[in-house]
Amino acid sequence: MTPEAKVKKQVVAIIKKFPTAYYFFPATGGYGRSGVPDIIICYCGKFLAVECKAGTRKPTPMQEHEMKCIRLAGGEAIVVNEDNVNEVEERMKANEWTTI
């Protein structure tokens, strides 16, 4: 398993703590769209996109562009690695008290 795959696995374990959360891994090849974050989550009416990186790796310019577009549309987009993966849970807990 790659280091990035380990981060994705940690994120999924966090998401599964929230049984009503909807999530998926978007396809990026063929009919997919390049640069889209690794995991898309909808929870309590909020949109959260998560780009998973290993170590000190950073998003590509295309990934940065897609995350900017998500933020401009009113969603949240974050980059996580092994050190800050808990940010996913923090964001999801913060959204539990938000009404649609």
C-alpha positions as a Markdown table, in Angstrom:
| # | Residue | x | y | z |
|---|---|---|---|---|
| 1 | Met | 0.0 | 0.0 | 0.0 |
| 2 | Thr | 1.4 | 3.4 | -1.0 |
| 3 | Pro | 1.8 | 6.1 | 1.7 |
| 4 | Glu | -1.0 | 8.1 | 0.1 |
| 5 | Ala | -3.3 | 5.1 | 0.1 |
| 6 | Lys | -2.7 | 4.8 | 3.8 |
| 7 | Val | -3.8 | 8.4 | 4.3 |
| 8 | Lys | -7.0 | 7.7 | 2.2 |
| 9 | Lys | -7.7 | 4.6 | 4.4 |
| 10 | Gln | -7.4 | 6.8 | 7.5 |
| 11 | Val | -9.8 | 9.3 | 6.0 |
| 12 | Val | -12.4 | 6.6 | 5.2 |
| 13 | Ala | -12.1 | 5.2 | 8.7 |
| 14 | Ile | -12.9 | 8.7 | 10.0 |
| 15 | Ile | -15.9 | 9.2 | 7.6 |
| 16 | Lys | -17.3 | 5.8 | 8.7 |
| 17 | Lys | -17.7 | 7.2 | 12.2 |
| 18 | Phe | -20.5 | 9.3 | 10.8 |
| 19 | Pro | -23.1 | 6.8 | 9.5 |
| 20 | Thr | -25.1 | 9.4 | 7.6 |
| 21 | Ala | -22.2 | 10.8 | 5.7 |
| 22 | Tyr | -22.1 | 10.2 | 1.9 |
| 23 | Tyr | -18.7 | 9.9 | 0.2 |
| 24 | Phe | -17.1 | 8.7 | -2.9 |
| 25 | Phe | -13.8 | 8.6 | -4.8 |
| 26 | Pro | -14.3 | 10.5 | -8.1 |
| 27 | Ala | -13.0 | 9.0 | -11.3 |
| 28 | Thr | -10.3 | 11.1 | -12.9 |
| 29 | Gly | -9.5 | 9.3 | -16.1 |
| 30 | Gly | -11.6 | 8.8 | -19.2 |
| 31 | Tyr | -14.9 | 10.7 | -18.5 |
| 32 | Gly | -13.6 | 11.9 | -15.2 |
| 33 | Arg | -12.2 | 15.3 | -14.5 |
| 34 | Ser | -8.5 | 15.8 | -13.7 |
| 35 | Gly | -7.5 | 17.6 | -10.5 |
| 36 | Val | -10.6 | 16.8 | -8.5 |
| 37 | Pro | -9.8 | 16.0 | -4.9 |
| 38 | Asp | -9.5 | 12.3 | -3.8 |
| 39 | Ile | -12.6 | 12.0 | -1.7 |
| 40 | Ile | -15.8 | 13.9 | -1.9 |
| 41 | Ile | -18.0 | 14.0 | 1.2 |
| 42 | Cys | -21.5 | 15.3 | 1.9 |
| 43 | Tyr | -22.5 | 15.5 | 5.6 |
| 44 | Cys | -25.3 | 17.5 | 7.2 |
| 45 | Gly | -25.8 | 19.4 | 4.0 |
| 46 | Lys | -22.2 | 20.4 | 3.7 |
| 47 | Phe | -19.8 | 19.6 | 0.9 |
| 48 | Leu | -16.2 | 18.7 | 1.8 |
| 49 | Ala | -13.5 | 17.7 | -0.6 |
| 50 | Val | -10.4 | 16.0 | 0.7 |
| 51 | Glu | -7.1 | 15.8 | -1.2 |
| 52 | Cys | -4.8 | 13.2 | 0.4 |
| 53 | Lys | -1.1 | 13.6 | 0.3 |
| 54 | Ala | 1.8 | 11.7 | 1.9 |
| 55 | Gly | 4.5 | 13.4 | 3.9 |
| 56 | Thr | 5.3 | 16.9 | 2.6 |
| 57 | Arg | 3.8 | 16.4 | -0.8 |
| 58 | Lys | 1.7 | 19.4 | -2.1 |
| 59 | Pro | -1.3 | 19.5 | -4.4 |
| 60 | Thr | -0.5 | 20.1 | -8.1 |
| 61 | Pro | -1.6 | 23.4 | -9.7 |
| 62 | Met | -4.6 | 21.7 | -11.3 |
| 63 | Gln | -5.6 | 20.3 | -7.9 |
| 64 | Glu | -5.2 | 23.7 | -6.3 |
| 65 | His | -7.4 | 25.2 | -9.1 |
| 66 | Glu | -10.2 | 22.6 | -8.5 |
| 67 | Met | -10.1 | 23.2 | -4.7 |
| 68 | Lys | -10.4 | 27.0 | -5.3 |
| 69 | Cys | -13.4 | 26.4 | -7.5 |
| 70 | Ile | -15.0 | 24.2 | -4.8 |
| 71 | Arg | -14.4 | 27.0 | -2.2 |
| 72 | Leu | -15.9 | 29.7 | -4.6 |
| 73 | Ala | -19.0 | 27.5 | -5.0 |
| 74 | Gly | -19.4 | 27.5 | -1.2 |
| 75 | Gly | -17.9 | 24.1 | -0.4 |
| 76 | Glu | -14.9 | 23.2 | 1.7 |
| 77 | Ala | -11.7 | 21.7 | 0.3 |
| 78 | Ile | -8.8 | 20.6 | 2.4 |
| 79 | Val | -5.4 | 18.9 | 2.0 |
| 80 | Val | -4.6 | 16.2 | 4.6 |
| 81 | Asn | -1.6 | 14.0 | 5.3 |
| 82 | Glu | -0.5 | 11.7 | 8.1 |
| 83 | Asp | 0.0 | 14.7 | 10.4 |
| 84 | Asn | -3.4 | 16.5 | 10.0 |
| 85 | Val | -5.8 | 13.7 | 8.9 |
| 86 | Asn | -7.8 | 14.5 | 12.1 |
| 87 | Glu | -8.9 | 17.7 | 10.4 |
| 88 | Val | -11.5 | 15.7 | 8.4 |
| 89 | Glu | -13.2 | 14.7 | 11.7 |
| 90 | Glu | -13.0 | 18.2 | 13.1 |
| 91 | Arg | -14.7 | 19.6 | 10.0 |
| 92 | Met | -17.4 | 17.0 | 10.0 |
| 93 | Lys | -18.1 | 17.5 | 13.7 |
| 94 | Ala | -18.4 | 21.2 | 13.1 |
| 95 | Asn | -21.0 | 20.6 | 10.5 |
| 96 | Glu | -23.2 | 18.5 | 12.7 |
| 97 | Trp | -24.6 | 21.7 | 14.3 |
| 98 | Thr | -25.3 | 23.4 | 11.0 |
| 99 | Thr | -28.8 | 23.4 | 9.6 |
| 100 | Ile | -29.6 | 23.5 | 5.9 |
